[in-house]
Amino acid sequence: MTLLLRAWSSEDVALVREASRDSYVRRMLGLRSGCGERAAGNWIRRTDACSQVIEVDGQGVGEVDLTPDAYGYSAQLSYWVLARFRGRGLAERAARLACGQADGMYLTAYVSARNLASIRVLERLGFQRGRRVADYAGYPGVRDTDSYFRLPLEKPQELL
């Protein structure tokens, strides 16, 4: 099984449309349930270079995003995988590849305490639980999002 990360393209509309039918991913991406081709295309056009498609054997199965801060000292990791591809270790493999592009950076991630699979992914990547976040991304309801962090594997020279 070949997994790679690549840039989004207009060919990924079906991936976004399928993601919009998954309530967890849809909320994370800000999509409406069962969005159409136009909405999916607009979503793809709004992505930036930090966001990459997780591709397995030529098929898009999810997204990984590693967004650096303005100074390049830290970055926030996020990822999702379509429901029918979960449980195969793809999120961990993709996140590991993305983290490999963050040499010397302090990494953060935010995850619901109910998302045990994602917590395990982060822990296997060397992340540690930080603290409970009072109001993450304005999601209504239970406040159960925790911050996770991973210290740089190497300290950038300018910080020494």
C-alpha positions in Angstrom: 0.0 0.0 0.0 1.5 3.3 -1.1 0.7 6.4 0.9 1.7 9.9 -0.2 0.8 13.5 0.6 0.1 15.8 -2.4 -1.5 19.1 -3.2 -5.3 19.5 -3.6 -6.6 19.6 -7.1 -10.0 20.1 -8.8 -10.1 16.3 -9.2 -10.6 15.9 -5.4 -14.2 17.1 -5.4 -15.5 13.6 -4.8 -13.3 13.3 -1.7 -14.6 16.5 -0.2 -18.2 15.6 -1.1 -17.8 12.2 0.7 -16.2 14.0 3.7 -19.3 16.3 3.9 -21.4 13.2 4.6 -19.4 12.4 7.7 -20.7 14.5 10.6 -17.4 14.6 12.5 -15.3 15.6 9.4 -18.0 18.0 8.1 -18.0 20.0 11.3 -14.2 20.2 11.3 -14.2 21.4 7.7 -17.1 23.8 7.9 -19.1 22.0 5.2 -22.8 21.5 4.9 -24.2 17.9 4.9 -23.9 16.4 1.4 -22.4 19.5 -0.2 -22.6 19.7 -4.0 -19.8 19.9 -6.5 -19.6 23.7 -6.5 -19.3 23.9 -2.7 -16.7 21.2 -2.7 -14.7 22.9 -5.5 -14.9 26.2 -3.6 -13.6 24.5 -0.4 -10.7 23.1 -2.4 -9.8 26.5 -3.9 -9.7 28.0 -0.4 -7.1 25.4 0.9 -3.6 26.6 1.2 -0.2 25.0 0.7 -0.2 23.7 4.3 -3.1 21.4 3.5 -2.4 18.1 1.6 -4.4 15.2 0.4 -3.7 11.8 1.9 -3.5 9.5 -1.1 -3.4 5.7 -0.9 -2.8 3.7 -4.1 -3.9 6.7 -6.2 -7.1 7.5 -4.3 -7.7 10.4 -2.0 -8.7 9.2 1.5 -8.3 12.3 3.7 -6.3 15.4 4.5 -3.4 16.4 6.7 -2.6 20.0 7.5 0.5 21.4 9.2 0.1 25.1 9.5 3.2 27.0 10.8 3.0 30.2 12.8 4.2 33.5 11.3 7.7 33.0 12.7 8.2 29.4 11.6 8.9 28.1 15.2 5.7 26.2 15.7 3.0 24.5 13.7 -0.5 23.1 14.3 -1.2 19.6 13.0 -4.7 18.4 12.0 -5.9 15.5 9.9 -8.9 13.4 9.0 -9.5 10.2 7.1 -12.8 9.1 5.4 -14.8 6.7 7.5 -14.4 3.8 5.2 -10.6 4.0 5.4 -10.3 4.4 9.2 -8.7 1.7 11.3 -5.8 1.0 8.9 -3.1 3.3 10.4 -3.4 5.8 7.6 -3.9 8.9 9.8 -0.7 8.0 11.7 1.3 7.4 8.6 0.2 10.6 7.0 0.7 12.7 10.2 4.2 11.2 10.6 5.0 12.3 7.0 3.7 15.8 7.7 5.6 16.0 11.0 8.7 15.0 9.2 8.4 18.3 7.3 8.5 20.3 10.5 12.2 20.0 11.5 12.9 21.9 14.7 9.4 23.1 15.2 7.2 22.9 18.3 4.0 21.1 17.2 0.5 21.4 18.6 -2.8 19.6 17.9 -6.3 19.8 19.3 -8.4 16.7 19.8 -11.7 15.8 21.5 -11.2 13.5 24.5 -13.8 11.3 22.9 -11.6 10.7 19.8 -9.5 7.9 21.2 -8.1 6.8 17.9 -6.7 10.3 17.2 -5.3 10.5 20.7 -3.5 7.3 20.1 -2.1 8.6 16.8 -0.7 11.7 18.5 0.8 9.7 21.4 2.5 7.4 19.0 4.0 10.5 17.2 5.5 11.7 20.5 2.8 14.3 21.4 1.9 14.8 25.1 -1.4 16.0 26.5 -1.4 19.6 27.5 -4.6 21.1 28.9 -8.3 21.2 28.3 -9.3 24.0 25.9 -12.3 26.0 27.2 -13.8 26.9 23.8 -12.1 25.5 20.7 -13.3 26.8 17.3 -16.6 27.8 18.8 -18.1 24.3 18.8 -21.3 24.2 20.8 -21.9 21.6 23.5 -19.5 19.7 25.7 -16.1 21.3 26.1 -13.9 18.3 25.8 -11.1 19.4 23.5 -7.6 18.9 24.8 -4.4 20.5 23.5 -1.4 18.2 22.6 2.1 19.2 22.0 5.4 17.8 20.8 8.7 19.5 21.5 11.1 20.0 18.6 13.3 17.1 17.7 16.0 19.6 17.1 16.2 23.2 18.4 16.6 25.8 15.7 19.9 27.6 15.8 18.3 31.0 16.2 16.7 29.8 19.5 20.0 28.7 21.1 
